[in-house]
Amino acid sequence: MNILSKADVHLAAKKRPKEVTFSMAELSDDANIAWETRFNDLLSECGCASGQQFIMYTSPVFIIGLVLMINFSDLSRQMILGLFVTAVAFAGAAGKITGLIQRNYKLKKLVSDFMHTNGFAE
């Protein structure tokens, strides 16, 4: 998506394209490139990193629970393994959703920073 005006910045924040190109006449070439880089870095975030972190931080607890359930539970091994896999998948999904929510917040903040830095009224 090509950004030519401040309205395009708001539109890009709503549509969330994969990539933007800044070509605003009001900005210098260096400023256009700098804002393009900042926006593209944020637009490329998919939440996978936070999903991975959620899995990494919850895995020790899940592994301890797995060992305890195998040793002290009447559940079958298949059921215990199914619960373990489900818990890991849930942690990953929760992390991904959290990452996407954080990206949306950061994108709104970046649009606001862009408007204030470049003297555009919101």
Secondary structure, DSSP 8 states (H G I E B T S, - for coil): -EE-SHHHHHHHHHH--S--EE--TTS-HHHHHHHHHHHHHHHT--SHHHHHHHHHHHHHHHHHHHHHHHHH--S-HHHHHHHHHHHHHHHHHHHHHHHHHHHHHHHHHHHHHHHHHTT---
